[in-house]
């Protein structure tokens, strides 16, 4: 069974950058697409970005296009989310999860990590 651990979150100012990591242990991580999601207080969990098993296909939410980049390193069993020009509205807990394909639907993913907090001050 694959287990995921997110890291790299923190408190930053608007305009700053962060790189989140989603590292897997156990299981066949290479066989899964990986999605990043976020959940702000009082809001539903929402799609941010996803990549397929090879890392060659990437999908982004419209609000993140041009600011966020998802990539994966199979040797390190890690998927990254590079976030640039952060805004206060990006403040949330960020989660990664696995699915067969790079879907945008939160309901199709499993093996969720515990999340990492990102806070962007204005």
BELMOPE-V563605 format. One record per residue. RES is the residue in one letter. OMEGA is omega in whole degrees, -180 to 180 (none if undefined). NEAR is the number of other ideal C-beta (glycine too) atoms within 8 Angstrom. Layout:
# BELMOPE-V563605
RES_OMEGA_NEAR, RES_OMEGA_NEAR
This chain:
# BELMOPE-V563605
X_-180_5, X_173_12, X_-177_10, X_176_13, X_177_9, X_177_15, X_175_8, X_179_9, X_179_12, X_179_8, X_-179_4, X_176_11, X_177_7, X_-178_9, X_179_5, X_178_8, X_172_9, X_172_11, X_177_9, X_177_15, X_175_10, X_-174_15, X_-176_10, X_171_11, X_-180_8, X_174_6, X_-176_8, X_-177_6, X_-177_10, X_-176_7, X_-174_5, X_162_12, X_-178_13, X_177_15, X_171_16, X_178_16, X_176_14, X_179_13, X_177_11, X_-179_8, X_178_3, X_-179_3, X_178_8, X_176_5, X_-176_8, X_-180_10, X_177_11, X_-177_13, X_177_15, X_176_15, X_-178_14, X_-174_11, X_-178_7, X_-173_5, X_-178_10, X_178_4, X_179_8, X_-180_12, X_-178_8, X_168_10, X_-176_10, X_-176_5, X_-178_4, X_-178_10, X_180_8, X_179_3, X_-177_8, X_177_12, X_177_9, X_179_15, X_179_10, X_179_10, X_-176_9, X_-179_8, X_-180_4, X_-179_6, X_-174_10, X_171_10, X_-177_13, X_170_13, X_176_15, X_-177_10, X_-179_12, X_178_8, X_-177_6, X_-179_14, X_178_7, X_180_8, X_173_5, X_180_10, X_-177_8, X_166_10, X_-178_11, X_-177_16, X_169_14, X_-178_15, X_-174_13, X_174_13, X_179_14, X_-177_4, X_-180_6, X_-180_13, X_175_10, X_-176_8, X_-180_7, X_-175_9, X_-178_4, X_-175_6, X_178_13, X_178_6, X_-179_11, X_171_9, X_-177_12, X_177_7, X_175_9, X_-174_11, X_172_9, X_178_17, X_-178_9, X_180_14, X_-178_8, X_none_5
